[in-house]
């Protein structure tokens, strides 16, 4: 599986301390190597917020801005990030 990050996300990751970077990296790798079985994530999210599929107008704008940013500025591969 190829993992790509928006450049804004990379800038944020690179601003973190090493232990935090390592926790994020381990979590991402863990989820890609051992994805949750079935609908467990969906069930947890629905239990926490039954209206999780609805987004507010400001959330919709943030999602659209993020998509536009990735299209215009590209992404960075997981391997290219300095995790140290």
N, C-alpha and C positions, 0 to 999 in steps of 0.2 A: 504494500500500500504506500502510495506517495503522499507525504504530508507537506502541505504548503501553508505559509503564513502571510498575511497582509504585512506590508512594510511597516505600518504603524504598530502592529503587534510585535514585530521583531525589535523595533526601537524600544518598546516597553520592556520586553523580555531582557534585552541587553542592559537595561537600567537597574535590574534587580540584583540582589546579592547572590553569591554562588549557591548557598543552600536552597534558596527559593527557586532558582533556575533548575537545580537538580530535581526538586520535587515536581515542578511542572513537567520537566522532560520525562521523568519516571511515570507520571500519571498519563501523559499522552501515549507513551510507548505501551504502557499497560493496557490502555483502552483499545489500542489498535491490534495488539497481539492477542488479547483475551476479551473480545467484546462481550458485553452483557448478553445473556441468553434470553430469547423471547422478548416480551414486552415489559420487562421489569423496570426499565428507565421510564417508559411511558406511564406505567402504573404509579410509580413514585411521584412523577410530576403531576399527574392528574389528581392524586391524593392531596398533594400540596396546594395545587391551584387548578381547580376544575376548568377554568377558562384560559388555560395556558396557550391555546392556539390563537387567541385574540391578541392583537397588538394595538397599542395606543397610536395616535397619529405621530407623536414624537418618536416612538420606537420604530414605526414604519419608515420615517425619514432617516433615522440612524442606520437601519438595515440597507436602505437604498443608497445612502452615502457610502457605506462600507463596500457594497458591491461595485459601485462606480469607481471607488478608490482602487480596488483590486484590478479592475479592468484597465484603468488608466495608468496605474503605477506598477502593475505586476505583483508577483508574489515572490517569496523566498523559500527555498526548500528547507526542510527540517535539518538536513545535513550541513547546510551553510551557516547555521546559527552557532555563535560561540557560546556554548553551554557552560564554559568554565569561568 
